[in-house]
Amino acid sequence: MASNQPAASPSPAQTTRVGSPVSSSSIEVDTSSPPLFDRGVANDHGHATAAAFANPNFANIELVSRTIQKPRGKSIDQPYHIFSRCQKWHLVYLVSIAGSFSPLSSNIYFPAIDTISSELHIGPSLVALTITIYMIVQALSPSLWGPISDMSGRRVTLAATLVIYSAANFALAFTSNFAMLLGLRGLQAFGSAATISISAGVIADIANPGERGGFMGVNAGTRMIGQAAGPVFGGLLNSKWGFRSIFWLLFVQSIIVLMVLLVFLPETQRKIAGNGSTPLHGFHKPWLYYIFPPREWPTAKTTQSQALNLPRISFKQVLVPFKYLLQKDVFVLLSWGSLIYTIWSMMTSSTTTVLLHSFPSLTQWQIGLCFLPNGLGCILGSVCTGMLLDRTFKSVEKKYKEEHDLPATMSVHSIPDFPYERARLRFMPYFSLSFIISVALYGPSFELNDLRRYYAANLVASLGLQFMIAFTATAIFNINSTMLVPFGRRWSERDSANDRGGQGEKLFFDIDWDRCIIFTASLGAVEILWEVEAGKRSKPGKKPTWHVNRQHEVLGV
């Protein structure tokens, strides 16, 4: 087909008839041509690989896409997942509530810093150390829970983390000294931190890339409800019943979520459950399914779950997330996200100390209310960015298909030159600039208090800037995560030695340790600086070589 010279007619087995998009005629395609099929043109989902699109013998990508034959025995119309959109939303909300324990446990603690310091007879710097320990464990624990989640399943791992988290909260309610507080806060972080990456893995299991942006935005927004409401409840509980009541609240909440999870959450790991049509067994099966099994499950007796054939967890798999830092684009995105997270966390963790210094008449309840702008900014930033990313991606996808005469139903996720950067990073410069301006004004907003002491407008200005910082920071986090997801998924699908089951999305949530480590290194400096201050007063249209290499690498070219 590619050559202008006459060639022998292919055998019937080597010829595929392709319906023309503009007529009812057929085109005979010689599928025996080595340049096209030497590496294959279809993946497991029936999409063309980069080798087919890069073949110079084909000028029309649509023609190539229509020559692809689905693997024998698989339905062409097989959905990515059998769950309806309503069922997907129910699971997204469930795992997002579980994922909210990580930010909730961190932020609900902040209004009680002064009370903890007084009751345990320790200085504020030691209380800040408990925050540092929490962040370190929170940063590193997903690297352990991530491989367990991939090998044993999401449901099993999420239940295990919630059991540990509940036990830590129960013990923290009886805290009597600093050593006990420090150790149990680390255990609390160990149980709660991985819920974020596991929830991201569940979303990746059930949602195709086109709808994933909205789910991820709502997932982050639901988690950020803890960011907003946590300090308010923490301030209220601390002012009425002391700081130990905070941990009683977390204990009760975690037990309730654990029970709901056991009843309703099915296993979604695609190597175990497939697209939801594979019958589940044992702990992978939710209690509800024993009464109301899915209609898609066969009524006849089924074989044992594929989970029995899953490989064992190894130390090498724990180190898998770290290797992605060697990639240039991943390193740049994570570095920028780390800096943003550091600044935002430093602002949040120092809020109680700064407010008590500038406005000493504030009560514990009022200090908790002062965290509301920060939390609301996180919620709105997550939800708005999720909707914005979905709309932008669909717009770029539609334009790309029109320019290349591709069918509307064709997936673009296997096309090497699809402009992911344009679809995902279009608004990154605007959010970044807004973040920088807000941070630049935040410090001087407290200095205004020196001009007119305890003036309420000063507090309003500072809290308004906290809202802007939280909104733009969360928007940047979501854009970074969504941009990194396709790379993680494709690397993971190609890495058969690690047998990740096509769930690389959560790998990048497993390596959020970079921003946490930077934050913990900066937190001590913030405390010292605050004490000192208190005492003193490329060419257009052409992609760089590394970018082209990255496209080929993630697509397996």
C-alpha positions in Angstrom: 0.0 0.0 0.0 2.8 2.4 0.9 4.9 1.7 -2.3 4.1 3.1 -5.7 5.6 0.0 -7.4 3.3 -2.9 -8.2 3.3 -5.7 -5.7 1.8 -9.1 -5.5 -1.8 -9.2 -4.4 -2.1 -10.0 -0.7 -4.0 -13.1 0.4 -7.5 -12.7 1.7 -6.2 -13.2 5.2 -3.9 -10.3 4.8 -6.5 -7.9 3.5 -8.8 -5.8 5.7 -11.8 -3.9 4.2 -12.3 -0.5 5.7 -15.5 1.4 5.3 -15.0 4.9 4.0 -16.2 7.8 6.2 -17.7 9.6 3.2 -19.2 6.7 1.2 -20.3 3.2 1.4 -17.4 1.9 -0.6 -14.6 -0.1 0.9 -10.9 0.3 0.8 -8.5 -2.7 0.7 -5.6 -2.3 3.1 -2.6 -4.6 2.9 -2.0 -5.5 6.5 1.0 -7.5 5.7 3.2 -4.5 5.2 6.1 -4.7 7.7 6.6 -1.0 8.4 3.1 -0.7 9.9 2.7 -4.0 11.7 6.3 -4.7 12.8 5.4 -3.4 16.2 1.7 -3.6 16.2 -1.0 -0.9 15.9 -3.4 -1.8 18.6 -3.2 -1.8 22.3 -5.5 -3.7 24.7 -8.1 -1.0 24.3 -8.1 -1.1 20.5 -6.4 2.2 20.1 -3.6 2.8 17.5 -0.1 2.9 18.8 2.4 5.5 18.0 4.1 3.2 15.5 1.1 3.3 13.3 0.6 7.0 13.4 4.3 7.7 12.9 4.4 5.5 9.7 5.0 7.9 6.7 3.1 5.5 4.4 -0.2 6.7 5.9 -1.3 10.2 5.5 -4.7 9.8 7.0 -4.8 8.8 10.7 -8.5 8.0 10.4 -7.7 5.3 7.8 -5.1 3.8 10.2 -7.5 3.8 13.1 -10.1 2.0 11.0 -7.8 -0.8 10.0 -7.2 -1.8 13.6 -8.7 -5.1 14.6 -9.8 -5.7 18.2 -8.2 -8.6 20.0 -10.1 -11.8 19.4 -12.7 -12.5 22.1 -13.0 -8.9 23.2 -16.1 -6.8 22.5 -15.5 -3.7 20.4 -18.1 -1.8 22.5 -16.8 -3.0 25.8 -17.0 0.0 28.2 -14.1 1.3 30.2 -16.1 0.4 33.3 -19.6 -1.0 33.7 -20.6 1.4 36.4 -23.1 4.1 35.4 -22.1 7.7 35.9 -24.2 7.9 39.0 -22.5 4.8 40.5 -19.1 6.4 39.7 -20.1 9.5 41.5 -21.2 7.6 44.5 -17.8 5.8 44.7 -15.9 9.1 44.1 -17.7 10.7 47.0 -17.1 7.7 49.3 -13.3 7.5 48.6 -13.0 11.3 48.7 -14.6 11.4 52.2 -12.0 8.7 53.3 -9.3 10.8 51.7 -10.4 13.9 53.6 -9.0 12.4 56.8 -5.4 13.4 55.8 -5.9 17.2 55.6 -8.6 17.1 58.3 -6.2 15.5 60.8 -3.6 18.1 60.0 -5.6 21.3 60.0 -8.1 20.5 62.9 -4.9 20.5 65.0 -3.8 24.0 64.3 -6.2 26.1 66.5 -5.2 23.9 69.5 -1.5 24.5 69.3 -1.5 27.1 72.1 -3.7 24.9 74.4 -1.5 21.8 73.8 1.5 23.8 74.6 0.0 24.9 77.9 -1.5 21.5 79.0 1.5 19.4 78.2 3.9 22.1 79.5 6.0 22.2 76.3 7.0 25.1 74.1 5.4 26.0 70.8 8.5 24.8 69.0 7.9 21.3 70.3 4.3 21.4 69.2 5.5 22.5 65.8 7.8 19.4 65.8 4.7 17.2 66.0 3.5 18.9 62.8 6.8 18.2 61.2 6.7 14.5 62.2 3.2 14.3 60.8 4.3 15.7 57.5 7.3 13.5 57.2 5.3 10.3 57.8 2.5 11.6 55.6 5.1 12.1 52.8 6.7 8.7 53.0 3.9 6.3 53.9 2.1 6.4 50.5 5.3 4.8 48.9 4.6 1.8 51.0 0.9 1.7 50.8 0.9 2.3 47.0 2.4 -1.1 46.0 0.2 -2.8 48.6 -2.8 -1.2 47.0 -1.7 -2.3 43.5 -1.0 -5.9 44.6 -3.7 -6.5 47.2 -6.4 -4.2 46.0 -7.9 -0.8 46.9 -10.6 -2.0 49.2 -8.3 -4.1 51.4 -5.6 -1.4 51.6 -8.1 1.4 52.4 -9.7 -0.6 55.1 -6.3 -1.4 56.7 -5.3 2.3 56.7 -8.6 3.3 58.3 -8.1 0.7 61.0 -4.7 2.1 61.8 -6.0 5.6 61.7 -8.9 4.8 64.1 -6.6 3.1 66.6 -4.2 6.1 66.5 -7.0 8.6 67.2 -8.3 6.5 70.0 -4.9 6.5 71.7 -4.4 10.2 71.1 -7.6 10.9 73.0 -5.6 9.8 76.1 -2.4 11.7 75.4 -0.6 12.7 78.6 2.9 13.7 77.5 4.9 15.0 74.6 6.5 11.7 73.6 3.1 10.0 73.4 1.7 12.8 71.3 4.7 12.8 69.0 4.7 9.0 68.3 0.9 8.7 67.9 0.8 11.7 65.5 3.2 9.8 63.3 1.0 6.7 63.5 -2.0 8.8 62.7 -0.3 10.2 59.6 0.8 6.7 58.6 -2.9 5.6 58.6 -4.4 8.7 56.9 -1.9 9.8 54.3 -2.3 6.9 51.9 -6.1 7.5 51.6 -5.4 10.3 49.1 -3.4 8.1 46.7 -5.8 5.2 47.1 -8.8 7.4 46.3 -7.0 8.6 43.2 -6.4 5.0 42.3 -10.1 4.1 42.6 -11.0 7.1 40.3 -8.4 5.9 37.8 -9.9 2.4 37.9 -13.4 3.5 37.1 -13.1 6.7 35.0 -11.8 7.1 31.5 -9.4 10.0 31.0 -12.1 12.2 29.4 -14.1 12.3 32.6 -11.3 12.0 35.1 -10.6 15.7 35.4 -14.0 16.4 36.9 -13.8 13.4 39.3 -10.4 14.4 40.5 -11.5 18.0 41.0 -14.5 16.9 43.1 -12.2 14.4 44.9 -9.8 17.2 45.9 -12.7 19.5 46.7 -14.3 17.0 49.0 -11.0 16.5 50.8 -10.6 20.2 51.1 -13.9 20.4 53.1 -11.8 19.1 55.9 -9.4 21.9 55.2 -12.2 24.4 55.7 -14.3 22.8 58.4 -11.5 21.2 60.4 -10.1 24.2 62.1 -13.5 25.5 62.9 -14.5 22.3 64.6 -11.1 22.1 66.2 -11.4 25.6 67.6 -14.9 24.9 68.9 -14.0 21.5 70.5 -10.8 22.9 72.0 -12.6 25.9 73.6 -15.3 23.7 75.1 -13.8 20.3 76.0 -10.0 20.6 75.4 -7.8 19.4 72.6 -8.4 15.7 73.4 -12.0 16.0 72.2 -10.6 16.6 68.7 -9.2 13.1 68.5 -12.5 11.6 69.9 -14.3 13.3 66.9 -11.8 11.9 64.4 -12.1 8.4 66.0 -15.9 8.4 65.6 -15.8 9.7 62.1 -13.2 7.1 61.0 -15.2 4.2 62.4 -18.3 5.4 60.6 -16.5 5.8 57.2 -14.8 2.3 57.7 -18.2 0.7 58.2 -19.7 2.4 55.1 -16.7 1.4 53.1 -17.1 -2.3 54.1 -20.7 -2.2 53.1 -20.6 -0.3 49.8 -17.1 -0.1 48.3 -16.3 -2.9 45.8 -12.8 -3.7 44.7 -11.9 -1.6 41.7 -8.3 -2.5 41.0 -8.5 -3.5 37.3 -6.2 -6.5 37.6 -8.6 -7.9 40.1 -12.0 -6.6 39.1 -11.4 -5.7 35.4 -14.0 -3.2 34.3 -16.4 -4.2 37.0 -17.8 -7.3 35.3 -15.5 -9.8 37.0 -17.2 -11.4 40.0 -15.4 -10.6 43.3 -14.7 -13.0 46.1 -13.7 -12.7 49.8 -12.7 -9.4 51.2 -12.8 -7.8 47.7 -16.5 -8.2 47.7 -18.6 -5.5 49.5 -21.2 -6.7 52.0 -23.9 -5.2 49.9 -23.1 -7.5 47.0 -24.0 -10.6 49.0 -27.6 -9.3 48.9 -27.7 -7.4 45.6 -25.0 -8.6 43.2 -24.4 -6.6 40.1 -26.6 -7.6 37.1 -23.5 -7.8 34.9 -22.1 -10.7 36.9 -22.7 -14.1 35.5 -25.4 -16.1 37.3 -23.4 -19.3 36.9 -20.6 -20.5 39.1 -17.5 -18.5 38.5 -13.8 -19.2 38.9 -11.7 -17.7 41.7 -10.7 -14.1 41.5 -7.7 -13.1 39.5 -6.3 -11.7 42.8 -4.9 -15.1 43.6 -2.5 -14.7 40.7 -1.2 -11.3 41.8 2.6 -11.1 42.3 4.0 -10.6 45.8 5.1 -7.1 47.0 8.8 -6.5 46.8 11.1 -3.7 48.0 11.7 -2.8 44.4 8.1 -1.9 43.9 8.3 0.5 46.9 11.0 2.4 45.1 9.1 2.6 41.8 7.6 6.1 42.4 11.0 7.6 43.0 12.4 6.9 39.6 10.0 9.3 37.9 11.8 12.3 39.4 14.6 11.6 36.9 12.2 12.7 34.1 12.7 16.3 33.1 9.0 17.3 32.8 8.0 15.4 35.9 10.8 17.0 37.9 9.8 20.5 36.8 6.1 20.0 37.6 6.8 18.5 41.0 9.4 21.1 41.9 7.0 23.9 41.1 4.2 22.1 43.0 6.6 21.5 45.9 7.4 25.2 46.2 3.7 26.2 46.1 2.8 23.6 48.7 5.6 24.7 51.0 4.5 28.4 50.9 0.9 27.5 51.4 1.6 25.1 54.3 3.9 27.6 56.0 1.1 30.2 55.8 -1.4 27.8 57.2 0.7 26.4 60.1 1.8 29.8 61.2 -1.8 31.3 61.2 -2.5 30.7 64.9 0.8 32.1 66.1 0.5 35.2 63.9 -3.1 35.9 64.8 -2.5 35.6 68.5 0.4 38.0 68.2 -1.4 40.6 66.1 -4.9 40.1 67.7 -4.4 38.7 71.2 -8.0 39.2 72.1 -9.2 36.5 69.7 -10.7 33.4 71.4 -10.0 29.8 70.4 -13.3 29.7 68.6 -12.6 32.9 66.7 -9.2 31.6 65.7 -10.8 28.5 64.2 -13.2 30.7 62.2 -10.1 32.5 60.8 -9.2 29.3 59.0 -12.4 29.4 56.9 -11.1 31.6 54.1 -8.2 29.2 53.5 -10.5 26.2 53.5 -13.0 27.8 51.2 -10.3 28.8 48.8 -9.1 25.1 48.7 -12.7 23.9 48.0 -13.5 26.4 45.3 -10.1 26.0 43.7 -10.5 22.3 43.5 -14.0 22.2 42.1 -13.5 25.1 39.7 -10.3 23.7 38.3 -11.8 20.3 37.8 -14.6 21.8 35.7 -12.2 24.0 33.9 -9.8 21.2 33.0 -12.6 19.0 31.7 -13.9 21.9 29.5 -10.5 22.8 28.2 -9.6 19.2 27.4 -12.8 18.6 25.4 -12.3 21.9 23.5 -8.7 21.0 22.5 -9.7 17.5 21.7 -12.6 18.6 19.5 -10.4 21.1 17.6 -7.7 18.5 17.2 -10.1 16.0 15.7 -11.5 18.6 13.3 -8.0 19.6 12.1 -7.0 16.0 11.5 -10.4 14.7 10.2 -10.7 12.1 13.0 -14.0 10.6 14.0 -15.6 12.1 17.1 -15.7 8.7 18.8 -12.0 8.1 18.4 -9.8 8.2 21.5 -6.9 10.7 21.3 -4.9 9.2 24.3 -2.8 7.0 22.0 -1.9 9.7 19.5 1.7 10.9 20.1 1.3 14.5 18.9 -1.9 15.3 20.8 -1.2 18.7 22.6 -1.6 17.6 26.2 0.2 20.7 27.4 -2.2 23.0 25.7 -5.2 21.0 27.1 -3.9 20.9 30.7 -1.5 23.8 31.2 -3.4 26.6 29.5 -4.3 28.4 32.7 -1.2 27.5 34.7 0.5 30.9 34.1 -2.5 32.9 35.3 -2.9 30.9 38.5 0.9 31.1 39.1 1.0 34.8 38.7 -2.0 35.3 40.9 -0.4 33.1 43.6 2.8 35.1 43.5 1.0 38.4 43.8 -1.1 37.2 46.7 2.0 35.9 48.6 3.8 39.2 48.0 0.9 41.1 49.6 0.3 38.7 52.5 3.2 39.7 54.7 2.6 43.5 54.3 -1.0 43.0 55.2 0.0 42.2 58.8 2.4 45.1 58.9 -0.6 47.4 58.4 -1.5 46.4 61.9 1.4 48.5 63.2 -0.2 51.7 61.6 -3.5 51.2 63.3 -3.4 48.6 66.0 -6.0 45.9 66.1 -7.9 47.5 63.2 -10.5 44.9 62.0 -9.8 45.8 58.3 -6.3 44.5 58.7 -7.6 41.1 59.6 -10.0 41.1 56.7 -7.3 41.9 54.3 -5.0 39.2 55.6 -7.7 36.5 55.5 -8.8 37.6 52.0 -5.2 37.1 50.8 -5.3 33.7 52.5 -8.3 32.8 50.4 -6.5 33.8 47.2 -3.4 31.9 48.1 -5.4 28.8 48.9 -7.5 29.1 45.7 -4.5 29.5 43.4 -2.4 26.9 45.2 -5.0 24.3 45.0 -5.6 25.1 41.3 -1.9 24.5 40.6 -2.0 21.2 42.5 -4.9 20.0 40.5 -3.4 21.0 37.2 -0.1 19.3 38.1 -1.7 16.1 39.2 -4.0 15.9 36.1 -1.0 16.6 33.8 1.1 13.9 35.4 -1.7 11.2 35.3 -1.3 10.2 31.6 2.5 9.7 32.0 2.1 7.5 35.1 -0.6 5.4 33.5 1.4 4.8 30.3 4.6 4.1 32.1 2.8 1.7 34.3 1.1 -0.1 31.5 4.5 -0.6 29.8 6.3 -1.7 32.9 5.3 -5.4 32.8 8.2 -6.3 35.1 6.6 -4.3 37.9 3.1 -5.6 37.0 1.4 -2.4 38.0 -1.9 -3.3 36.3 -2.3 -0.1 34.4 -2.8 2.0 37.5 0.1 4.4 37.3 -2.1 7.4 38.1 -1.7 7.1 41.8 2.1 6.7 41.6 2.3 10.5 41.5 0.2 10.8 44.5 2.6 8.3 46.1 5.5 10.7 45.6 4.0 13.8 47.1 6.8 13.4 49.7 8.9 15.9 47.8 6.7 18.9 48.7 6.2 17.6 52.2 9.9 17.2 52.8 10.5 20.8 51.6 7.8 22.0 53.9 9.2 20.2 57.0 12.6 21.7 56.3 11.0 25.1 56.1 8.7 24.9 59.1 11.4 25.1 61.7 12.8 28.1 59.9 9.4 29.8 60.0 9.2 29.4 63.7 12.7 30.8 64.2 12.1 33.7 61.9 8.8 34.5 63.6 10.4 34.5 67.1 13.2 36.7 65.9 10.7 39.1 64.2 8.6 39.2 67.3 11.6 40.2 69.4 12.8 42.8 66.9 9.5 43.6 65.2 11.5 27.6 22.7 10.5 28.5 19.1 6.7 28.5 18.3 5.4 25.2 16.8 8.6 23.3 17.5 8.8 21.0 20.4 12.2 20.4 22.1 14.0 17.1 21.6 13.3 15.9 25.2 9.6 16.5 24.7 9.5 14.4 21.5 11.5 11.7 23.2 9.0 11.8 26.2 6.0 11.3 23.8 7.7 8.3 22.2 8.7 6.9 25.6 5.3 7.0 27.2 3.7 5.6 24.1 6.2 2.8 23.7 7.6 3.9 20.4 
